[in-house]
Amino acid sequence: MDFRLTDDQRALRTGVRELLAARFGRDALRAAVDREGTVDRELWRELGEAGFFALRLPEAAGGAGAGLVESVLAFEEAGRALLNGPLVATHLAAGEVAGAAEGAQVVTCATQLTGLVAHFGDADVVRHLPGDLPAAPRPVRVRSMDPLTPLHRVAVAGHPDPVAVDPVAVLLTAAEQLGSAARTTGMAVQYAKEREQFGQPIGGFQAVKHLCAQMFVRTEVARSAVYAAAVTEDFTEIAGAKLLADEAATGNARDCLQVFGGMGFTWEADVHLHLKRAWLRGRMWLRAARAAEVQAEALVSPSS
C-alpha cells in the first residue's frame, strides 16, 4: 500500500501555501492582530474561489470532489500560516449554508469550543450543534487568550455543556495544529542558524540541537497520525491524532520560545501567537482528556 502523496495532492498543498504566503504573510498576520481577529473578507472570498471550503463537496454540487486527505493538507497549510477565522466551521457548512462554499459567508458553530464559549468573531451565520438546541441568547464577548480569535460566551438553558463532537472537525483542527508545529520547528531551526553566541551560531550548541530535534520528532509523529486518520476516517485514530497534534503544537511552541530566548517573549516575535493558538485549539471540538478516554475505551473494547 502506497501512502505517499500523489502529484495532485502535492500540487494542492503547494497551491494553498503559495496563496497564503502571498495574501497572509507576516504583515497581514500582524494586521489581523491589530483588527483583533476580524476576518479579512476579501481573503475569505479568495479562499472560497480557490475551493478551500468546498474541497469535500461533490463536483455536481460545485465542489472539488476531493476527500478528507486533501482537506487535511489544506488545513495544515492554514495552521502553518496562523490564518484566523472559523475555517473549520465554514468548511463544514459548505453545501448547507448558502454562500459558505464560495467564501461569501463566514460561518461558526456555537459548540466549536468545549464549555460555554463559542468562537464567533464577526461571523455571518452561527450554527448550533446538535441541531435540537434551543435558540441561544445574545452572545457576550469574553477575553480571549489568542488575539487572533475573538470569543463569545453563549449559555443555553438546560445544556450546561452543549458539545457536539464532529470527527471531521476534530481532524481538521488537528491538521491546523500540525501545521503550526511544523512552522515553529522551522522558525526555531532558522533562528538557531542565524543567532550567534560566543562566536558561533547557537545551533551548534548541544542543548539547542536537542530542542530542535525534539520538535522535529513531535511534528513527524503527529503528521503520521493525522495523515493515517485522514485515510481511515476512524474516530479512535482521529482522537489519537488530535491528542498528538495538540502536544506537538504546544510543545513545539514552548521549545521554540526557548530557542529564541528573551527575544521570543517579546510581542514583536510571532512565537507567542502560535503558542496561544495552540492552547486554544487544544480545547476545540475534542479536549485532551476526552481524546485519551477514547483511546482507552478502544484498548479495553472486546473488538479491539
Salt bridges, closest charged atoms under 4 A:
ASP2 OD1 - ARG4 NE 3.07
ASP7 OD1 - ARG10 NH2 2.39
ASP40 OD2 - ARG23 NH2 3.92
GLU46 OE2 - ARG23 NE 2.79
GLU76 OE2 - ARG223 NH1 2.54
GLU77 OE1 - ARG17 NE 2.74
GLU77 OE1 - ARG80 NE 3.61
GLU96 OE1 - ARG127 NH2 2.58
ASP122 OD2 - ARG41 NH2 3.77
ASP124 OD2 - ARG41 NH1 2.95
ASP146 OD2 - ARG277 NE 2.51
GLU176 OE1 - ARG281 NE 3.99
GLU220 OE1 - ARG223 NE 3.28
ASP246 OD2 - LYS242 NZ 2.86
ASP255 OD2 - ARG218 NH1 3.06
ASP270 OD2 - ARG26 NE 2.89
ASP270 OD1 - ARG30 NH2 2.72
GLU293 OE1 - ARG290 NH1 3.05
GLU297 OE2 - ARG290 NH1 3.16
